[in-house]
Amino acid sequence: MLKKLVAAALNFRIYLIIGALILSGYGLITAHKLPIDVFPDMNRPNVTILSEVHGYAPEEIEKLVTFHIESAMNGAPGVVRVRSISSVGLSMVMVEFDWGLDVYKCRQIVQERLQMAQEKLPESITPTLAPASSVTGEIIRIALTSDGKVTPVELRSFADWEIRPRLLTVQGVAQVFTIGGEAREYQILVDSAAMARYSVSINDLEETLRGATLNTPGGFIFREGTELLIRNIGRPEQIAEIKDLVIKTGGHGSVRLNDIADIVEGKKIPRGTAGLNEQDAVIINVLKQPEANTLVLTQKLDEEIQAIKKSLPKGMTLNDQVYRQARFIEVAVHNVIEAVRDGSILVIIIILVFLMNLRMSFIILTSIPLSVISTLIVFSWFGLSVNTMTLGGIAVAVGELVDSAIVGAENIYRRLRENSSRPPEEQKPLFNLLSDATAEVFGGIVLGTLIALLVVFPLFALPGIVGKIFSPIGIAYLVSNFTSMLVSITVTPVLCSYFLKGRLPEYGRDGFVVRGLKRMIEPVVLSSVRFPLVVLLVGGLLAGWALWKATRVGLDLLPEFNEGSVFVIVMSPPGTDLATSSRLAKATAVAMQSVPEIAESVTGHRSGRSEGDEHAHAISQSDVETEIVTPEGKKPRTLDEIQDDVRAAIGRVPGAITELSQPISHLISHLIGGARSEVIVKIYGPDLDVLQQIGNRFHETIRTVRGVVDDYVEQQMLIPQIRIVPNYLELSRYGLHKGDVLKALEIVLQGEVLSQVQSGERYFDLTLRGGDSLRETEESISNYLLTTPSGSQIPLKAVADIVEDVGPNVINHENARRRLYVLCNVSGRDLGSTVEEITSKLSQEKLPEGYSWVMGGQYEQLLESGRVMTLLFLITLLLMFAVLAAEFRSMPLAVIIMLNIPQAVIGAVIALIVTRTSLNMGAVVGFVALSGIAARNGILLISHWVTLIGEEGHPFSAETLLLGCKERLTPVLMTALTTTLGLIPLVLAKGQTGKEILYPVAVVIFGGLISSTLLDFTVTPAAARLYGRKGILRLAGKEEA
């Protein structure tokens, strides 16, 4: 079958070459059309339900809104976790679905369940779904500032009505949020004394105004065959239109609106503010749709932003460099492409040095472009993007892409030299020789490739976000290696038929490098086969030491990313007003600029939240973000060094709790554990006060652990409130209804939107509420006058108790239970040992009945991924053993081949220790790939010993084992060196943007291949001498009697 395949390739070789060229052209065209992103798709189906409940306290929101929505979502098909936040004026319920489900189907499920909950919610509350966006959806952030002559109201209005609508029209944009400035509204500020004088109640006023400021339909009339639509216009286009509106007629005559209220253009009560450096600004955040191409979308947005800049009113400036995810993507992808390029160059150099033959080198190197192009075509077919992980799979495999071609071409070259040294009448025809030479190594090529690919399959079963990150590496690695194998048995023989004709070097004559290496290994191999027990014992001890040491290098989930930016969360005590939070954010931004790498950067900051934004913050929380730029002429510093300086700088800002992260990193942490920190201690229980006490106690314990930074207790505590509790007895004495009083208080204190005032294409809320003086003090509220049915006026304090109290600022739930987080990050120490120490200390704490805690965050994902990977890797090793035993018809030979794996572990562990790299999931992936690569060399040696004994008549002896090692030295060393040297651009790239996850993968494979290759010429022949005789002779057809 194989010979027929090779023969067909040779007989139709011109068509094969043309086909390869067409494939290359198609692949290059396809590559330019592939979407580019920094990470693969990490979007877990997640639907956020937002309910704006203006002015309500968290206690009411939890009971009236959040509880009913949570109850409806729990048990829905595919739901794995329901979390919620009930804060002042907002209920936010986050529904997480299982991986792999269609996000739009999930949204449909949520919408259907919401219909069930709607009837239980207060009439005025309508939950909405946050727009579907990517986990890394915030792709650009811009800032609108003024020169001081433009008012904050004008600034915000321009952002809301000019910039936001234009950005929303760009295809691929999911949502645009604005925060900062002052939102305009028209206000009817009632004068309670005037209302009392004219005997007008606030409820009557609200009813009259609502009816008079709305448009209503009037049906149709028909005139001479024409239908005319009737519109009843009540909505005002100018605020002056409603000033003379008659509210009441009676003894005082006609009471007009301007008799009892001031009608003014005002501003909404802000729940968020923003700034750029020390200047106030309106920050505009753009979120992309889940499948949008970030770079293409950013380019479209840039075009629209440039057009907007041309139409900016005088005094406004638009800064589009506050945050751009495209910068990170471009740098990251460029760095990985450089690694692929540089690795390929090193592979070319090592092939030229070993072979000293340009024709052979060209034949072998064609497998790299053909394999890479074929991989990109597969990406296109399956809708994969070009990102650091898919490119990383190619970068890791780039040295292996020539392995099969090396083995095939080297054997063809050797057989051609043998053939040319024979008399003409004994020489084989070229095509027959090429088929035979390819067939000789076909089994080893296919088996080696199969083993290398077999060990990659556990990557596709990794759970959660870890699987989403690493599975594209596996796809790229698998496809490129499989393609290189096909190239080696089709294209390689065809190219040999064209380029290896004519005079060849004398048979048996190697290049000077190979001759020198063969002389070096001869005494090593002979010593190994003479003292095999000693060799195996030493190898076993080294492998045992490596496995023991591997458990002590430290555990992490993922390496730290280097996004080239800094993201700081600033938390002030709950209850802090927005102005104070904004001042703290500005102070933090200024403090950060003392760090040289941030001094010249644009620093944006936001406090509180924007309406409709699912990343809703309390007004006591801010975030500050800036880009890292190395000053000209200065040596670049590591991210850890810069972050240490930033922590020191912001630590000097009084009154703030800060947490340091990076924009995408904190979103990934949030996706993994529900919060932005690496380590999360989740405490569950019914009473908020007890939860806070436990949390404070846990925090004091956690902060004593070495390596803990950015530690804090979730800001869930009591804030001051004023409670107004109507007295039923007093209400009945004056003939007042409780509902009427509560509605009146809601209107005058909170305000109620009656309608909108149209102003050209813009419209602004028309709000009825009391004047600012009414809310100045508790006493002013107490003296608010209520109108009784008899027309008399009484102060509020006569019918209600008004007391100052406290209540929770926020109530958090997870799976219908109240919970509190204690959070921290880890610096200068591995995640695993840090969490183990935290767990050990917290386990000594005793909790009241009904309270519990669990460890969450990245450590939870690390344990789950570790368990799955360990189980699957053991299964893979068993499958590898079964395949080898079946192929070689010998269990001892299968064991001998797999001895390369523990020998590879030795070098891998040493590499981790030397580079101070923890055992993270990237390193684990490296170990998995390494096991398959390391087994190849053993397969090559044993296959060649079988050929020497079975086809060339050599006996099973030390000399034959040495001969096999020497003849396989070139392909073994070349495949090992091409793979290791191809990884050097990644091994030397610690901390570089885009290579963070690939670095530990490369370090493990690099170190492991060095040790396995060196020990392969000692352990494998020693084991073969002791335990391989019977199996090798059976395969060679020379079984002993």
Secondary structure, DSSP 8 states (H G I E B T S, - for coil): -HHHHHHHHHHTHHHHHHHHHHHHHHHHHHHHHS-B-SS------EEEEEEE-TT--HHHHIIIIIHHHHHHHTT-TTEEEEEEEEETTEEEEEEEE-TTS-HHHHHHHHHHHHHHHHTTS-TT---EE-----TT-EEEEEEEEE-SSS-HHHHHHHIIIIIHHHHHTSTTEEEEEEEES--EEEEEEE-HHHHHHTT--HHHHHHHHHHHTS-EEEEEEEETTEEEEEEE--S-SSGGGGTT-EEEEETTEEEEHHHHEEEEEEE---SEEEEETTEE-EEEEEEE-TT--HHHHHHHHHHHHHHHHHT--TTEEEEEEEEEHHHHHHHHHHHHHHHHHHHHHHHHHHHHHHH--HHHHHHHHTHHHHHHHHHHHHHHHTT--B-HHHHHHHHHHTTGGGHHHHHHHHHHHHHHHHHHTS-GGG---HHHHHHHHHHHHHHHHHHHHHHHHHTTGGGGG--HHHHHHHHHHHHHHHHHHHHHHHHHHTHHHHHHHHHS-S----TT---HHHHHHHHHHHHHHHHHHHSHHHHHHHHHHHHHHHHHHHTTS-B-SS-----SEEEEEEE--TT--HHHHHHHHHHHHHHHTTSTTTTTS-EEEEEE--TT-SS---TTEEEEEEE----TTS----HHHHHHHHHHHHTTSTT-EEEEE-HHHHHHHHHHHSSSSSEEEEEE-S-HHHHHHHHHHHHHHHTTSTTEEEEEE-S--EEEEEEEEE-HHHHHHTT--HHHHHHHHIIIII-EEEEEEEETTEEEEEEEEE-GGGGSSHHHHHT-EEE-TTS-EEEGGGTEEEEEEEEESEEEEETTEEEEEEEEEE-SS-HHHHHHHHHHHHTT----TT-EEEEEEHHHHHHHHHHHHHHHHHHHHHHHHHHHHHHHT-HHHHHHHHTHHHHHHHHHHHHHHHHT--B-HHHHHHHHHHHHHHHHHHHHHHHHHHHHHHTS---SSHHHHHHHHHHTHHHHHHHHHHHHHHHHHHHT-TT-TT-TTHHHHHHHHHHHHHHHHHHHHHHHHHHHHHH-HHHHHHHTT----
